[in-house]
Amino acid sequence: MGTIHATLLYIVKDGKVLLGEKLRGWRQGIFNGIGGKIEGTETIEETMIRETIEEIGVTPTKYEKVAIHYFGVYFKNEPTDLICHTYIATEYKGTPQESHEMKPQWFAFDDIPYDRMWSGDPLWLPRVLDGEKVITHIEFDAENNIVSHNIETVTTFPE
């Protein structure tokens, strides 16, 4: 079992959230936040910014960490620990654009397409959109069904 360290970013503006439809690779066809794996000696924030620029062409300028997820997933048919640091940005430079990886789309909070997202997202995303900070532990089976979950509200995150 390997471990992947990654980031996610949700841009929030005027009561809407920007999601990206995955156009290729792992979990193609689902909506998710913008992000990806840490490369080399990057910090978590450097990864989040780089991935956002690469995937939708914008640079987050005002953002806050809102979650750390400890996901047990299947990546390339292998059980994998995915540690995902999640942010919400309220300001950014540029205009969201489609790339070869992501097609960005705005959704009102009441119209988020949870049926086309990771099965665990409805458990925590509404909470962070309401201003909570959370640490999640969610185990998935090979078909992305939740096997177990625990979500804790926190005021700070461990270093």
C-alpha positions as CSV (number, residue, x, y, z in Angstrom):
1,M,0.0,0.0,0.0
2,G,1.4,3.4,-1.0
3,T,0.6,6.9,0.2
4,I,-0.2,9.9,-2.0
5,H,-0.1,13.4,-0.7
6,A,-2.4,15.8,-2.6
7,T,-4.4,19.0,-2.5
8,L,-7.8,20.2,-3.5
9,L,-9.1,23.8,-4.0
10,Y,-12.7,24.9,-4.2
11,I,-13.2,28.5,-5.4
12,V,-16.2,30.2,-3.8
13,K,-17.8,33.4,-5.1
14,D,-21.3,34.9,-4.9
15,G,-22.9,31.8,-3.3
16,K,-21.4,29.5,-5.9
17,V,-18.6,27.0,-5.9
18,L,-16.3,26.2,-8.9
19,L,-15.9,22.5,-9.6
20,G,-13.9,20.8,-12.2
21,E,-15.0,17.9,-14.3
22,K,-12.2,15.5,-14.7
23,L,-11.5,15.0,-18.4
24,R,-8.8,12.3,-18.2
25,G,-7.0,10.0,-15.8
26,W,-8.1,8.6,-12.4
27,R,-11.8,9.3,-11.7
28,Q,-12.4,10.7,-15.2
29,G,-16.0,12.1,-15.6
30,I,-16.5,13.1,-12.0
31,F,-16.7,16.7,-10.6
32,N,-14.1,17.6,-7.9
33,G,-12.1,20.4,-6.6
34,I,-9.1,21.5,-8.5
35,G,-5.8,19.9,-7.4
36,G,-3.4,17.0,-7.6
37,K,-0.4,15.3,-6.2
38,I,2.6,17.0,-4.5
39,E,5.7,16.9,-6.7
40,G,9.3,16.8,-5.4
41,T,10.0,19.3,-2.6
42,E,6.9,21.4,-3.1
43,T,5.0,22.6,-0.1
44,I,1.3,21.8,0.2
45,E,0.4,25.4,-0.7
46,E,2.8,25.5,-3.7
47,T,1.2,22.3,-5.0
48,M,-2.3,23.8,-4.6
49,I,-1.3,26.9,-6.5
50,R,0.6,25.1,-9.2
51,E,-2.3,22.6,-9.8
52,T,-4.8,25.4,-10.0
53,I,-2.8,27.3,-12.6
54,E,-2.2,24.1,-14.6
55,E,-5.8,22.8,-14.5
56,I,-7.9,25.9,-14.9
57,G,-5.5,28.8,-15.5
58,V,-6.1,30.9,-12.4
59,T,-3.9,31.8,-9.4
60,P,-5.6,31.7,-6.0
61,T,-4.7,34.9,-4.0
62,K,-6.8,34.6,-0.9
63,Y,-7.4,31.1,0.5
64,E,-7.7,29.1,3.7
65,K,-7.2,25.5,4.5
66,V,-10.6,23.9,5.4
67,A,-10.0,20.2,5.6
68,I,-7.5,17.4,5.8
69,H,-8.8,14.1,4.4
70,Y,-7.3,10.7,5.2
71,F,-8.9,8.6,2.4
72,G,-8.4,4.9,2.0
73,V,-8.9,4.5,-1.8
74,Y,-8.0,2.2,-4.6
75,F,-5.6,3.8,-7.0
76,K,-4.6,1.8,-10.1
77,N,-6.4,-1.2,-8.4
78,E,-4.1,-1.0,-5.4
79,P,-5.2,0.0,-1.8
80,T,-3.7,3.5,-1.3
81,D,-3.7,6.0,1.5
82,L,-4.6,9.4,0.0
83,I,-3.9,12.4,2.3
84,C,-5.6,15.4,0.8
85,H,-5.2,19.0,2.1
86,T,-8.3,21.0,1.0
87,Y,-8.6,24.8,0.6
88,I,-11.3,27.3,-0.2
89,A,-10.3,30.4,-2.2
90,T,-12.4,33.5,-2.2
91,E,-10.1,35.6,-4.5
92,Y,-8.0,34.7,-7.5
93,K,-6.3,36.2,-10.6
94,G,-7.4,35.1,-14.1
95,T,-10.4,33.6,-15.7
96,P,-11.2,29.9,-15.2
97,Q,-10.6,28.0,-18.4
98,E,-10.9,24.4,-19.6
99,S,-7.6,22.5,-19.9
100,H,-6.8,19.0,-21.1
101,E,-7.4,17.8,-17.5
102,M,-10.4,19.8,-16.2
103,K,-13.5,21.6,-17.4
104,P,-14.5,24.2,-14.7
105,Q,-18.1,24.9,-14.0
106,W,-19.9,27.1,-11.4
107,F,-22.6,25.6,-9.2
108,A,-25.0,27.2,-6.7
109,F,-24.5,25.5,-3.3
110,D,-28.0,24.0,-3.6
111,D,-27.2,22.6,-7.0
112,I,-23.9,20.8,-6.4
113,P,-23.9,17.5,-8.5
114,Y,-23.1,15.1,-5.6
115,D,-24.3,12.2,-7.8
116,R,-21.3,12.9,-10.1
117,M,-18.7,13.3,-7.3
118,W,-16.8,11.1,-4.9
119,S,-19.3,9.3,-2.7
120,G,-17.9,10.9,0.5
121,D,-18.2,14.5,-0.7
122,P,-21.8,15.0,0.6
123,L,-20.5,14.1,4.1
124,W,-18.0,16.9,4.4
125,L,-18.3,19.5,1.5
126,P,-21.5,21.1,2.7
127,R,-19.9,21.6,6.2
128,V,-16.8,23.4,4.8
129,L,-19.0,25.5,2.5
130,D,-20.8,26.5,5.7
131,G,-17.5,27.6,7.3
132,E,-16.5,24.5,9.3
133,K,-13.0,23.1,9.3
134,V,-12.8,19.3,9.3
135,I,-10.6,16.3,9.5
136,T,-12.0,13.3,7.8
137,H,-11.2,9.6,7.7
138,I,-13.1,7.8,4.9
139,E,-12.4,4.3,3.6
140,F,-13.7,3.4,0.2
141,D,-13.9,0.0,-1.5
142,A,-12.7,-0.6,-5.1
143,E,-16.0,0.7,-6.5
144,N,-15.8,4.0,-4.5
145,N,-18.4,2.9,-2.0
146,I,-17.9,4.1,1.6
147,V,-16.9,1.4,3.9
148,S,-16.4,3.6,7.0
149,H,-16.1,7.2,7.8
150,N,-15.4,9.7,10.7
151,I,-15.6,13.5,10.4
152,E,-14.3,15.7,13.2
153,T,-14.8,19.5,13.3
154,V,-11.6,21.3,14.3
155,T,-10.4,24.9,14.9
156,T,-6.8,24.3,13.8
157,F,-4.9,21.6,11.8
158,P,-1.8,19.7,13.0
159,E,1.4,20.8,11.4
